[in-house]
Each structure stands twice: as structure tokens, then as C-alpha cells.
Amino acid sequence: MPIGIKASMLNFYYKFAVLLFLPFTAFPFSTPSSLSMVSKSEIRTYDLVVIGGGSAGLTAAKFAATFGKSSVIIEKAKMGGDCTWSGCVPSKSLLASAKASRAVSKAQEFGIRFNSSNTGAQPQMSTSTVMVDMKAVKNRVDDNIQHIYNKDDSPEALKKFGIDVISGVATFVDSKTVNVCSAGDIGGEDGEGNKICAKDGILIATGARPKRPDIAGIENVDYITYEQVFQLEKVPNTLTVIGGGPIGCELAQAYARIGSKVTVIASSSSLLGREEPEVGELMERVFETEGIRVIKSSAVRVEKKEIVEMSTCEHIVTCQDGQQVMGEMLLCATGRVPTVHGMKLKEVGVELNEFGGIKTDQTLQTTVKGLYAAGDCTGDKQFTHYAGYQGAVGARNILLPLTDPGVLGQVPGTTFTDPEISSVGLKEKEARAKFGDKKVSVAFRRLCDTDRGVCEGNEEGFIKIVYHSRSYKILGATIASPVAGELISEISVAMKTGLTFDMLATVMHTYPSHSFTLQ
């Protein structure tokens, strides 16, 4: 879950909405009071009711506030969702510390020497001399989380927009009404709770949760997921990561750089298996350089091993090909599944799709008229920016005339390893299957062949653009670069506006920037 949607992105959605839809509206801006709980049996009515306070829910509620519409967010855990507490914000904060550790260990390659005395000596430096204070790293991660939560996601921050927040679990009474109970009251049949009604509609934005791995013996061993990994105050000596996707790769590299001996068990034939084949090959080389062991085989069994002389327990993971891995800490990063249970969706007619998410049409409306869903709970692409976009579109379609599409085919995504891996649109294999070999061309350039890559010592990385051989229409792109997440945005703009591959090359770029490679 490489996972953040914050103020700047939200502001874009608001401005976009105002420009497009203000002619349809003539609503005064209202500021209903914020609340944490309302008395039982009290019925509240809002223009928009949002279930879930993550990226999609926050954007939806703020969209409503832009047009003077009253809204409430019902959240059973923490406002901000995975992005703020266990995804984008903490992972990028940890990765920043890991990158700093890596930079120090490689400083000698750039002619930098460290000398703690004035003797004039120039001691050699090795990776082992880099000391990581994990408690300080965790404190920095926590500080960043709290800062962003206070600024963007907290009830106090939302109060400024006139958005109410209710802490509790929502269950549907009908398509326009939910019953809200505290977590301890879940399952009660007496109908007790707070009735919340929607004048215009309800948006479900309950996100996703870690997928439990289907491995024999997993229930008998201690393991963590991305929900607990950022709470560690000690660097594990050995870390086994089950899963070679974005979450697994990001965390594996981060912990390897701050001192863990890491093994990644990737069930697919390569790391980041949904990307171009070149990506998996590149990441295997990078991981090998950084001392990360990669096993391309499925984990089939895990068991606990007690170390009597050390009074500790470790795990042993057995893979399908017979290889075994023993380690101190086990991190399961086997994906995420939509959070859809416990709301009585079936009782009101809401159906699920083949991904286990809430089934919607192109406008994000569920199988129940007037009831919408957005973000990870739909089982669509799991990106914070996409969830935020869908939240805005879902709220727009509920509150304003006409409708806009909320399901997109071309969604850029980035895995924040080093180098970053970004892609948008079709992969080469997909393009050839769709258009035929003769109608598809590929432009490929290695980063080490670029002047900026040489200057910065970037040995690994590339830019790959897939385009139509005749029209030069860009069909997709994959970038491996220190700033791939920035570069992919230029490709996304080109694809959105119809700028062809040959015309992209005529756009002047500054030299020697990373983006100059696109010229």
C-alpha cells in the first residue's frame, strides 16, 4: 500500500469542483457544530452521510462543505484511515530515515570522509559504523503522523469546514438511514443507537484491511502486518517478509537499510509482479546489492522455534520449493481486502463484486439507488490519490445535478522503493495483446545512460514508454528512477490531454534534470 492524500490534493478537488459545478448551486455556506457523540434516540439529518474517515471519506465530506452542504463522517477507529496511521505517512517517514542511513553508508563513494577528531586522519567508513536509534526514528514517524492528523484529519480540523464527526460503527437501517453504535454495542438487536439520516445520499468509504495469509500454521506464530510495523522500537536482527508486492518491497528495503537482515519470500515469479518484467529484474539486482535475500517461491508452512538458551522464539517458514527461512520477526505483506462486513449491506440490497468489494457502476453508485461507494472498499485499484478522487466524484454525484465517471482505467501508481517504481496505462504485453505486435512500439532508455544519472551515480533505473506505432498515442509507461513518482505525472498529463509520444519529445525540459530524459 504504497501508499497520502493531504491538503494540497484536497484543495485541487475543491477548486475543480467549484469551477465545474458552481453554476448549478446557490447554497450559502453553513457551519453545523462538530460533535463526537449524540444522545441515543436522537435523529440527525445531513445532506451527505459518509461512512469511513479515510482518504475517500475526508475528500467527500470536504467536497460537500465546499457547496454549503451539511455532512457527517462516521468512523469506528481513527480519522485519517490507513494513509495517516499505517500507510502513506508512516511508511514514507520510515523510508526517509532509511534513505538517510543508506546515504551515510555510501558517503565514501562520493568522496565524503568522517573524522571525529582534529588529527587530520581520514578513517575509512563502512555500513557497520552507521548507528540507527530506532526509538528516535519511531518518534519522528509519530511526530509526522500527529502533525498531519492535527492539520488535516482531526475532528477539530474538520470543524473548520463545518463537518461533524461521530465515533462509532454504522449499520444500515435503509438506503438513507444508518444506526450508529459504539464498538462495544456491535451486534445488539434492540435497535439502540443514534439514527443518522441522509437527505441526498450515503457514501460508503470503509477502506481495506490486511489480508491474512493462507499459510499452514500461521495461527500459531506471532506475526505483524503494516498495521503494527511502524510501532517497533527495536530493529529486529532478522526480518522475514512474506509478500513481494509494493508493501513488502518498501518495508523490506527500509528495514535492511536500518540494520535488519531481511529475506523476502515472493510468491510470484518476480518482485512487484504486476509491473513490467524489467522492474522485477531491476529490484532483484538492487536487493542483492543491499544484502536482501529474495526467494521466489510461495510460503506453505510456518512454525515456531524456541531458542532455549536465549529465552526467545523465532519462526521457521517453509517454502514450496523446500527452502526454509528462520527469523526473529515475521512480517506478512500479502495484500489487502475490502472492509465490507458488519454494516448489514446485504439486508439493504448492496451486492459485492468478484474482488470482494462493494459493486458499483461507473458513477460509483451501488446496486441500491442513491447509495454510493468509493475507494478501497470497492476492490478497485488501491491508491490514496484514487480513493480521494473517487470520494470527490461520489459526493459530487450524490449532491449535484448530472453525474461524472468515478471508475478510471488509467490511474498512475508508485511504489516508493529506491529507485521508485511508477507506472500508468498499459504494460507492453497488455498493449500487444490489445492492438497486435505491429501496432505497438516501445521506447526504452536506461537511467545510467543519462547525464543526470551519471552525475548522481544512479546505476539502476529506466524509462519505458509504450505507444501506438502509427498514431504515436501513448498507451502506457513504466519508470524506475529516484523521482519516478514525479516523472510519471508528466506522462499522465500527456495521456489525459492526448499529447502524443512524438510531441512529448518536442516539449523543452531543463537540463540536466531527470525529466530531460523524456525529451
Secondary structure as GFF3:
##gff-version 3
##sequence-region A 1 519
A	DSSP	alpha_helix	7	21	.	.	.	ID=ss1
A	DSSP	three_ten_helix	22	24	.	.	.	ID=ss2
A	DSSP	beta_strand	43	51	.	.	.	ID=ss3
A	DSSP	alpha_helix	55	66	.	.	.	ID=ss4
A	DSSP	beta_strand	71	75	.	.	.	ID=ss5
A	DSSP	alpha_helix	81	85	.	.	.	ID=ss6
A	DSSP	alpha_helix	88	105	.	.	.	ID=ss7
A	DSSP	three_ten_helix	107	110	.	.	.	ID=ss8
A	DSSP	three_ten_helix	127	129	.	.	.	ID=ss9
A	DSSP	alpha_helix	134	148	.	.	.	ID=ss10
A	DSSP	pi_helix	149	153	.	.	.	ID=ss11
A	DSSP	alpha_helix	155	159	.	.	.	ID=ss12
A	DSSP	beta_strand	163	167	.	.	.	ID=ss13
A	DSSP	beta_strand	169	174	.	.	.	ID=ss14
A	DSSP	beta_strand	177	181	.	.	.	ID=ss15
A	DSSP	three_ten_helix	183	185	.	.	.	ID=ss16
A	DSSP	beta_strand	194	204	.	.	.	ID=ss17
A	DSSP	beta_strand	208	210	.	.	.	ID=ss18
A	DSSP	three_ten_helix	218	220	.	.	.	ID=ss19
A	DSSP	three_ten_helix	229	231	.	.	.	ID=ss20
A	DSSP	beta_strand	238	242	.	.	.	ID=ss21
A	DSSP	alpha_helix	246	257	.	.	.	ID=ss22
A	DSSP	beta_strand	261	265	.	.	.	ID=ss23
A	DSSP	alpha_helix	277	289	.	.	.	ID=ss24
A	DSSP	beta_strand	293	295	.	.	.	ID=ss25
A	DSSP	beta_strand	299	307	.	.	.	ID=ss26
A	DSSP	three_ten_helix	308	310	.	.	.	ID=ss27
A	DSSP	beta_strand	312	319	.	.	.	ID=ss28
A	DSSP	beta_strand	324	327	.	.	.	ID=ss29
A	DSSP	beta_strand	329	332	.	.	.	ID=ss30
A	DSSP	beta_strand	336	338	.	.	.	ID=ss31
A	DSSP	alpha_helix	345	348	.	.	.	ID=ss32
A	DSSP	beta_strand	371	373	.	.	.	ID=ss33
A	DSSP	three_ten_helix	375	378	.	.	.	ID=ss34
A	DSSP	alpha_helix	384	399	.	.	.	ID=ss35
A	DSSP	beta_strand	413	415	.	.	.	ID=ss36
A	DSSP	beta_strand	420	425	.	.	.	ID=ss37
A	DSSP	alpha_helix	428	435	.	.	.	ID=ss38
A	DSSP	three_ten_helix	437	439	.	.	.	ID=ss39
A	DSSP	beta_strand	440	446	.	.	.	ID=ss40
A	DSSP	three_ten_helix	447	449	.	.	.	ID=ss41
A	DSSP	alpha_helix	451	456	.	.	.	ID=ss42
A	DSSP	beta_strand	462	468	.	.	.	ID=ss43
A	DSSP	beta_strand	474	481	.	.	.	ID=ss44
A	DSSP	alpha_helix	484	497	.	.	.	ID=ss45
A	DSSP	alpha_helix	501	504	.	.	.	ID=ss46
A	DSSP	three_ten_helix	514	518	.	.	.	ID=ss47
###
